[in-house]
Amino acid sequence: MQPDALLSAVEGLRAGLRDLTFPLDVETADRARAERRALVDQLDDYVLPRLRSLDAPLLAVVGGSTGAGKSTLVNSVLGAHVTRSGVLRPTTRSPVLVHHPDDAAAFEGDRVLASLVRVTGDEPEPDRGDDRRITAVRLAASDALPAGLALLDAPDIDSVVTANRELAAQLLAAADLWLFVTTAARYADAVPWDLLLGASERGASVAVVLDRVPPEAMQEVRTHLAQMLRERGLTTTPLFTIPETTTDDGLLAPEVVRPVRSWLVALARDSQARQVVVRRTLTGALGALDARLATLVEAAQSQDDARAALEREVEETYAHAYRKIEQGLSDGSLLRGEVLARWQEFVGTGELFRTLEAAVGRLRDRVVSALRGRPAPADEIGEALQTGVQSLLVAQAQLAARDAWQRWRSLDGGRPLAEEHRDLAEPAPGLDERAARTVRDWQRYVLELVTHEGADRRTTARSLSFGVNSVGVLLMLVVFSQSLGLSGAEVGIAGGTAVVAQRLLEAVFGDQAVRSLAAKAEAELLQRARALLDTDRQRFTEALDALEPGLDVARLRELQHDLEAAQ
């Protein structure tokens, strides 16, 4: 263990944990958030301060269940009412840290327990209104305690107040030594043993005080508790017993607490013994980091997996919408209804289709004749096409938004996000106008395309004579009939529409040019349709991006590796 390298690695880990978040409510999130908070607290309250100052006074945290007599024990060891709430303040809730006056500098600053405000004497605690969290530690200097040792009277580990339980766990994790106080009636309770086992797994230094033991049950209870400690790997744990007895002004008789006091005083005065305790607990805390980090790495990976699943569902949903648009634009389904009606008015039916193969020239004359004296019939077809394409785009965008939102609700971690962003279930406002603009812009592109293509074919264009708009509409009709998917009578009508449009364009540009123009026009429309969907899909991406990005899994693994190497 290289102290400087180890300190640097732990500082790097602490900085990384600051940025580690678990924003998606997946199965492992709650546990991971709690573990991260606990780990950050221990790094801040114990590991880093101890690494930076191995010779600082030893901090023994006195913890235990409700009614175990922790404060009475501390006061009795000190021979004075240092932690009695009535002396300090009737409403005090803060833990009390007792230290020798010479050690004041070690605790008055933020070297340890930096998250807790320091108060002294009868100084009031910070006013937090209805907030029940404990945010202060009360410092008390006492000559009764040898230099080199401090006692911290912690809240009950099984308190009915959640904030008290959380602070008790935080303080115990900040201890060089845990002095666990229990009673003959409650020493087998589950809650303290969970904490004791956790301390054992982390290699923490623990001593146990069995309080309020009836004299007649002393041997039996002590033997049973010692057996429980051995069975749980706490074989070297010092065990002290205090019989059920009366108090004098709230203090136990000196001879009753003498074994505990003598042990603490000896520990305080023996620098080597203190260092053994400090290093054992520090080594245990550092050794436990790997398993704790593994839990966080796994949880972070679950977050990444959940986010990837959410992104994938959106991608697949909008990709499906794009494919439906692609199909709807080319299967001839747009060449029905209003478009067919306008086309029939445009060129007529029946005889026109029957004579198409024999007389493209006569067909062209028929088209020109039909156009004369009419108010831009090509515009009417173009408008009908615009309405059809716009409706297709809007319908698929609506379906995609609804489907993607519903899929989020069904995924691990997705439901809370979906409920928070219920607006995602519908496209962003203004979709109709955006879709209409998309189609209008594409239609202008088509007109520019045929204008450019016809620049070198003026003779042919003049012979057709019915204008660029009409040629553009013909090209649109060809685009929308690339792979006819109609049935019944619509096949003949729409199919005839496509054939007529194709042959007229071929008469102007030639078959190869028509295929090229149709491909370009179709690709441009699909590109614009994709852009429309992408704009709407971006809302889902923004909802994910709004989550705290946090530390990525790879970086967390690097920090874990750096720590292992430093140890």
C-alpha positions in Angstrom: 0.0 0.0 0.0 1.5 3.3 -1.1 -0.2 6.1 0.9 0.2 8.8 -1.7 -0.9 6.6 -4.6 -3.8 5.2 -2.5 -4.9 8.7 -1.5 -4.9 9.9 -5.1 -6.9 6.8 -6.2 -9.5 7.3 -3.5 -9.7 11.1 -4.3 -10.2 10.2 -7.9 -13.0 7.7 -7.0 -14.7 10.3 -4.8 -14.7 12.8 -7.6 -16.1 10.2 -10.0 -18.9 9.2 -7.6 -19.9 12.8 -7.4 -21.0 12.5 -11.1 -22.5 9.0 -10.8 -26.2 9.0 -11.1 -29.0 6.5 -11.6 -31.7 8.5 -13.1 -33.8 5.7 -14.6 -36.0 3.8 -12.1 -34.9 0.3 -13.0 -35.0 -2.5 -10.6 -31.5 -1.9 -9.2 -31.7 1.9 -9.0 -33.0 2.4 -5.4 -30.4 0.1 -3.9 -27.6 1.7 -6.1 -28.6 5.2 -5.1 -28.5 4.3 -1.4 -25.2 2.5 -1.8 -23.7 5.4 -3.6 -24.8 7.8 -0.9 -23.4 5.5 1.8 -20.1 5.1 0.0 -19.7 8.8 -0.6 -20.5 9.5 3.1 -17.9 6.9 4.2 -15.3 8.3 1.9 -15.9 11.8 3.0 -16.4 11.0 6.7 -13.8 8.4 7.3 -11.6 7.0 4.5 -10.3 10.2 3.1 -9.8 12.0 6.4 -8.1 9.0 7.9 -5.8 8.5 4.8 -4.8 12.2 5.1 -4.2 12.0 8.8 -3.4 8.5 10.2 -2.3 10.0 13.5 -5.6 11.9 14.2 -7.5 11.0 17.3 -9.4 7.7 17.2 -13.2 8.2 16.9 -15.3 5.7 18.7 -19.0 5.8 17.8 -21.4 4.6 20.5 -24.4 3.1 18.7 -27.2 0.7 19.4 -30.9 0.2 19.6 -33.5 2.4 21.2 -33.4 2.3 25.0 -30.1 0.5 25.1 -28.6 3.1 27.4 -26.0 4.6 25.1 -26.1 8.1 26.5 -26.1 6.8 30.1 -23.0 4.7 29.3 -21.2 7.7 27.7 -22.0 10.0 30.6 -21.0 7.3 33.1 -17.7 6.6 31.4 -17.0 10.4 31.5 -18.4 10.8 35.0 -20.6 13.8 34.0 -23.8 14.6 32.1 -22.2 15.6 28.8 -24.7 14.1 26.4 -27.9 14.5 28.4 -30.3 16.5 26.3 -31.8 18.5 29.1 -28.4 20.1 29.9 -27.7 21.1 26.3 -31.1 21.9 25.0 -34.5 20.4 25.6 -35.1 19.9 21.9 -31.6 18.7 21.0 -31.5 15.9 18.4 -27.9 16.2 17.2 -25.4 13.5 18.0 -22.8 14.6 20.6 -19.1 14.2 20.0 -17.0 14.3 23.1 -13.2 15.0 22.8 -10.3 16.0 25.0 -9.7 19.8 24.8 -6.3 19.3 23.2 -8.0 17.5 20.3 -10.5 20.2 19.5 -8.7 21.2 16.3 -9.2 17.7 14.9 -13.0 18.0 15.2 -13.9 21.7 15.0 -13.2 21.9 11.3 -14.6 19.7 8.5 -11.9 17.1 8.6 -14.5 14.5 9.5 -18.3 14.5 9.2 -18.0 17.5 6.9 -21.7 17.4 6.0 -22.7 18.2 9.6 -22.6 21.7 11.0 -20.7 22.1 14.3 -22.5 23.5 17.3 -21.2 23.7 20.9 -22.6 24.1 24.4 -26.3 25.3 24.4 -25.9 26.8 20.9 -29.2 26.1 19.0 -29.2 23.7 16.1 -29.8 25.0 12.5 -33.5 25.7 12.0 -34.8 23.6 9.1 -38.5 24.1 9.7 -40.4 20.9 9.0 -37.3 19.1 7.7 -36.5 16.4 10.2 -33.1 15.6 8.9 -30.3 16.1 11.4 -27.7 18.4 10.0 -25.4 19.2 13.0 -23.1 17.5 15.4 -22.7 19.0 18.9 -19.1 19.2 20.1 -18.3 18.8 23.8 -14.8 19.1 25.3 -14.1 17.0 28.4 -10.9 16.4 30.5 -12.4 13.1 31.6 -11.5 11.7 28.2 -7.9 11.1 27.4 -6.3 12.8 24.4 -6.2 10.7 21.3 -9.8 9.4 21.7 -13.2 10.8 21.0 -16.6 9.4 21.7 -19.6 10.1 19.5 -23.1 9.3 20.9 -25.1 8.4 17.8 -28.9 8.2 17.2 -30.7 4.9 17.6 -30.1 2.5 14.8 -33.7 1.4 14.9 -35.3 4.9 15.4 -38.8 5.4 14.1 -37.5 8.5 12.5 -35.9 7.7 9.1 -33.4 10.6 9.3 -32.1 9.3 12.6 -31.6 5.8 11.3 -29.8 7.1 8.2 -27.5 9.3 10.3 -26.8 6.5 12.7 -25.6 4.3 9.8 -23.5 7.2 8.4 -21.8 7.8 11.8 -21.1 4.2 12.3 -19.4 4.1 8.9 -17.3 7.0 9.9 -16.0 5.3 13.1 -12.5 3.9 13.7 -14.2 1.9 16.4 -17.8 0.9 16.9 -18.9 0.6 20.5 -22.2 -1.3 20.1 -24.5 -1.1 23.1 -27.4 -3.6 23.4 -29.5 -5.1 26.2 -30.3 -8.6 27.6 -33.7 -8.2 26.1 -32.7 -7.1 22.6 -29.3 -8.4 21.8 -30.7 -10.9 19.3 -32.7 -8.3 17.3 -32.2 -8.4 13.5 -31.4 -4.7 12.9 -28.3 -4.5 15.0 -27.0 -7.8 13.8 -27.4 -6.7 10.2 -25.1 -3.7 11.0 -22.7 -5.9 13.0 -22.4 -8.3 10.1 -21.8 -5.4 7.8 -19.1 -4.1 10.1 -17.6 -7.6 10.1 -17.6 -7.9 6.3 -15.8 -4.5 6.1 -13.2 -5.5 8.7 -14.3 -2.7 11.1 -13.2 -2.7 14.7 -16.1 -3.4 17.0 -16.6 -3.8 20.7 -19.9 -4.9 22.3 -21.4 -3.7 25.6 -24.2 -5.9 26.9 -26.2 -3.6 29.1 -29.0 -4.1 31.7 -28.4 -7.8 32.3 -30.2 -9.3 35.3 -27.6 -10.7 37.6 -29.2 -14.1 37.7 -29.0 -14.3 33.8 -25.6 -12.8 33.4 -23.7 -16.0 32.6 -26.3 -17.5 30.3 -26.9 -14.3 28.3 -23.2 -13.5 28.0 -22.4 -17.0 26.9 -25.1 -16.9 24.3 -24.1 -13.5 22.9 -20.4 -14.6 22.8 -21.5 -17.7 20.8 -23.5 -15.5 18.4 -20.5 -13.3 17.8 -18.2 -16.2 17.1 -20.7 -17.8 14.7 -20.8 -14.5 12.7 -17.1 -14.1 12.4 -16.7 -11.6 15.3 -14.4 -13.8 17.3 -12.0 -11.1 18.5 -14.7 -8.6 19.5 -14.3 -7.4 23.1 -17.5 -8.1 25.0 -18.4 -6.1 28.2 -21.4 -6.7 30.4 -23.2 -4.3 32.7 -25.7 -5.6 35.2 -29.1 -4.3 35.7 -28.6 -1.7 38.5 -29.8 1.7 39.7 -28.3 5.0 38.7 -27.2 7.9 40.8 -28.5 11.1 39.2 -28.6 9.2 35.9 -25.1 7.9 36.1 -23.9 4.3 36.6 -21.6 3.6 39.5 -17.9 4.0 38.5 -17.2 0.3 39.3 -19.9 -0.8 37.0 -18.5 0.9 33.9 -14.8 0.5 35.0 -14.1 -2.3 32.5 -15.3 -0.2 29.6 -13.6 2.9 30.7 -10.3 1.2 31.5 -10.3 -0.4 28.0 -11.0 2.9 26.3 -8.4 4.8 28.4 -5.8 2.1 27.7 -6.5 2.3 24.0 -6.3 6.1 24.0 -2.9 6.1 25.8 -1.3 3.4 23.7 -0.5 4.9 20.3 0.5 1.6 18.9 -2.8 0.0 19.9 -4.7 3.0 18.5 -2.8 2.5 15.2 -3.7 -1.2 15.1 -7.4 -0.3 15.4 -7.2 2.6 12.9 -5.3 0.5 10.3 -7.5 -2.5 10.8 -10.7 -0.5 10.2 -9.1 1.5 7.4 -7.9 -1.6 5.6 -11.3 -3.2 6.0 -13.0 -0.2 4.6 -10.7 0.0 1.6 -11.0 -3.8 1.1 -14.7 -3.5 1.0 -14.7 -0.9 -1.7 -14.2 -3.4 -4.5 -17.4 -5.3 -3.8 -19.3 -2.1 -3.2 -18.0 -0.6 -6.5 -18.9 -3.8 -8.3 -22.5 -3.2 -7.2 -22.4 0.3 -8.5 -20.8 -0.8 -11.8 -23.5 -3.4 -12.3 -26.2 -0.8 -11.5 -24.6 1.7 -13.9 -24.6 -1.0 -16.6 -28.2 -1.6 -16.0 -28.8 2.1 -16.5 -27.0 2.0 -19.8 -28.8 -1.1 -20.9 -32.2 0.5 -20.0 -31.4 3.7 -21.8 -30.2 1.7 -24.8 -33.5 -0.2 -24.8 -35.5 3.0 -24.6 -33.5 4.5 -27.5 -33.9 1.3 -29.5 -37.7 1.3 -29.1 -37.9 4.8 -30.4 -35.6 4.0 -33.3 -37.6 0.9 -34.3 -40.9 2.7 -34.0 -39.9 5.6 -36.2 -38.1 3.3 -38.6 -41.3 1.4 -39.0 -43.2 4.7 -39.6 -40.6 5.6 -42.3 -41.1 2.2 -44.0 -44.9 2.7 -44.0 -44.4 6.1 -45.5 -42.0 4.7 -48.1 -44.6 2.0 -48.9 -47.5 4.5 -49.0 -45.6 6.8 -51.4 -44.9 4.1 -54.0 -47.7 1.6 -53.9 -50.2 3.6 -55.9 -52.5 4.2 -52.9 -52.1 7.9 -53.3 -53.6 7.6 -56.9 -57.1 7.2 -55.7 -60.0 9.3 -54.6 -59.5 13.0 -55.3 -56.3 12.4 -57.3 -58.1 10.0 -59.6 -61.0 12.3 -60.1 -58.8 15.2 -61.0 -56.7 13.0 -63.3 -59.8 11.8 -65.2 -60.8 15.4 -65.7 -57.3 16.2 -66.8 -57.0 13.6 -69.6 -60.2 11.7 -69.8 -60.6 7.9 -69.6 -61.6 4.9 -71.7 -60.7 5.7 -75.3 -57.6 7.6 -74.2 -56.1 4.5 -72.5 -57.1 2.1 -75.3 -55.4 4.2 -78.0 -52.3 5.0 -75.9 -50.0 2.4 -77.4 -51.0 3.3 -80.9 -50.8 7.0 -80.7 -48.8 8.8 -78.1 -48.8 11.8 -80.5 -52.6 11.9 -80.5 -52.6 11.5 -76.8 -50.4 14.5 -76.4 -52.7 16.5 -78.6 -55.6 15.4 -76.5 -53.9 16.5 -73.3 -53.1 19.9 -74.8 -56.6 20.4 -76.0 -58.0 19.4 -72.7 -55.9 22.0 -70.9 -56.8 25.0 -73.0 -59.3 27.4 -71.5 -59.1 25.7 -68.0 -57.7 27.3 -64.8 -54.5 25.4 -64.3 -55.9 21.8 -63.9 -52.4 20.5 -63.1 -52.5 22.6 -59.9 -55.7 20.8 -58.9 -54.0 17.5 -59.2 -50.9 18.8 -57.4 -53.1 20.0 -54.5 -54.8 16.7 -54.3 -51.4 14.9 -54.2 -50.2 17.3 -51.6 -53.2 16.6 -49.4 -52.7 12.8 -49.8 -49.0 12.9 -49.0 -49.5 15.3 -46.1 -52.1 13.0 -44.6 -49.8 10.0 -44.9 -46.9 11.9 -43.2 -49.1 13.1 -40.4 -50.8 9.8 -39.8 -47.5 7.9 -39.5 -45.9 10.6 -37.3 -48.9 10.3 -34.9 -48.7 6.6 -34.8 -45.0 6.6 -34.2 -45.3 9.1 -31.3 -48.1 7.1 -29.6 -46.4 3.7 -30.2 -43.0 4.9 -28.9 -44.5 6.4 -25.8 -46.5 3.3 -25.1 -43.4 1.1 -25.6 -41.5 3.3 -23.0 -44.3 2.7 -20.5 -43.8 -1.1 -20.9 -40.0 -1.0 -20.3 -38.0 -1.3 -17.1 -37.3 2.3 -16.1 -39.5 3.7 -18.9 -42.8 4.1 -17.2 -41.9 7.0 -14.9 -40.1 8.7 -17.8 -43.2 8.3 -20.0 -45.5 9.6 -17.3 -43.2 12.6 -16.8 -43.4 13.3 -20.5 -46.9 12.5 -21.4 -46.7 15.1 -24.2 -44.5 12.7 -26.1 -47.6 10.5 -26.8 -48.6 13.1 -29.5 -46.5 14.8 -32.1 -45.2 18.2 -31.3 -47.8 21.0 -32.1 -47.8 22.2 -35.6 -47.3 18.8 -37.3 -49.9 19.5 -40.0 -48.2 22.7 -41.1 -44.7 21.1 -41.0 -46.0 18.2 -43.1 -47.7 20.6 -45.6 -44.5 22.6 -45.9 -42.5 19.4 -46.4 -44.7 18.4 -49.4 -44.8 22.0 -50.8 -41.1 22.2 -50.7 -40.8 18.9 -52.4 -43.2 19.9 -55.1 -41.1 22.9 -55.8 -38.0 20.7 -56.0 -39.8 18.5 -58.6 -40.6 21.6 -60.7 -37.0 22.7 -60.5 -35.9 19.2 -61.4 -38.0 19.0 -64.6 -37.1 22.6 -65.5 -33.4 21.8 -65.3 -33.9 18.5 -67.2 -36.0 20.1 -69.9 -33.5 22.9 -70.6 -31.8 20.9 -73.4 -35.1 19.6 -74.9 -36.9 22.8 -75.8 -38.3 21.4 -79.1 -39.9 18.5 -77.3 -41.1 20.7 -74.5 -42.6 23.1 -77.0 -44.4 20.3 -78.8 -46.0 19.3 -75.5 -46.8 22.9 -74.8 -48.7 22.4 -71.6 -46.1 23.7 -69.2 -43.7 22.8 -66.5 -46.3 22.5 -63.8 -48.1 19.8 -65.8 -44.8 17.9 -66.4 -44.0 18.1 -62.7 -47.4 16.6 -61.8 -46.8 13.8 -64.3 -43.5 13.1 -62.6 -45.2 13.0 -59.2 -47.8 10.5 -60.5 -45.0 8.3 -61.7 -43.2 8.5 -58.3 -46.4 7.5 -56.5 -46.9 4.4 -58.6 -43.5 2.8 -58.5 -44.9 -0.5 -57.1 -48.7 -0.6 -57.4 -50.4 -2.2 -54.5 -54.0 -1.7 -55.4 -56.8 -4.2 -56.1 -60.0 -4.4 -58.1 -61.0 -1.6 -60.3 -58.5 0.7 -58.8 -55.7 -1.3 -60.4 -57.0 -0.5 -63.9 -57.6 3.1 -63.2 -54.5 3.9 -61.2 -52.4 1.6 -63.4 -53.7 3.5 -66.4 -52.9 6.7 -64.7 -49.3 5.6 -64.1 -48.9 4.4 -67.7 -50.3 7.6 -69.2 -48.1 9.7 -67.0 -45.0 7.6 -67.8 -45.5 7.6 -71.5 -46.1 11.3 -71.7 -42.9 12.0 -69.7 -41.0 9.5 -71.9 -42.2 11.5 -75.0 -40.7 14.6 -73.5 -37.5 13.3 -71.8 -36.9 9.7 -73.0 -37.3 6.5 -70.9 -33.9 6.6 -69.2 -34.3 10.2 -68.2 -37.7 9.5 -66.8 -36.4 6.7 -64.6 -33.6 9.0 -63.4 -36.0 11.8 -62.6 -38.5 9.6 -60.8 -35.7 8.1 -58.7 -34.3 11.5 -57.8 -37.8 12.9 -56.9 -38.6 9.8 -54.8 -35.3 9.9 -52.9 -35.8 13.6 -52.2 -39.3 13.1 -50.9 -38.2 10.2 -48.7 -35.3 12.3 -47.4 -37.7 15.1 -46.4 -40.1 12.6 -44.9 -37.3 11.2 -42.8 -36.3 14.7 -41.7 -39.9 15.3 -40.6 -40.0 12.1 -38.5 -36.5 12.8 -37.1 -37.6 16.2 -35.9 -40.5 14.6 -34.0 -38.4 11.7 -32.8 -35.8 14.2 -31.4 -38.3 15.0 -28.6 -37.7 11.5 -27.2 -33.9 11.9 -27.4 -34.2 15.2 -25.6 -36.2 13.6 -22.8 -33.4 11.0 -22.4 -30.7 13.7 -22.7 -32.4 15.7 -19.9 -31.6 12.9 -17.5 -28.4 13.5 -15.6 -25.7 11.9 -17.9 -23.5 11.0 -14.9 -20.4 8.9 -15.0 -20.2 6.3 -17.7 -19.6 2.7 -16.8 -16.1 2.5 -18.5 -14.9 5.4 -16.4 -16.3 3.8 -13.2 -14.4 0.6 -14.1 -11.2 2.6 -14.6 -11.5 4.2 -11.2 -12.1 0.7 -9.7 -9.0 -0.6 -11.4 -6.9 2.4 -10.2 -8.0 1.7 -6.7 -7.1 -2.0 -6.9 -3.7 -1.1 -8.3 -3.0 1.4 -5.6 -3.8 -1.1 -2.9 
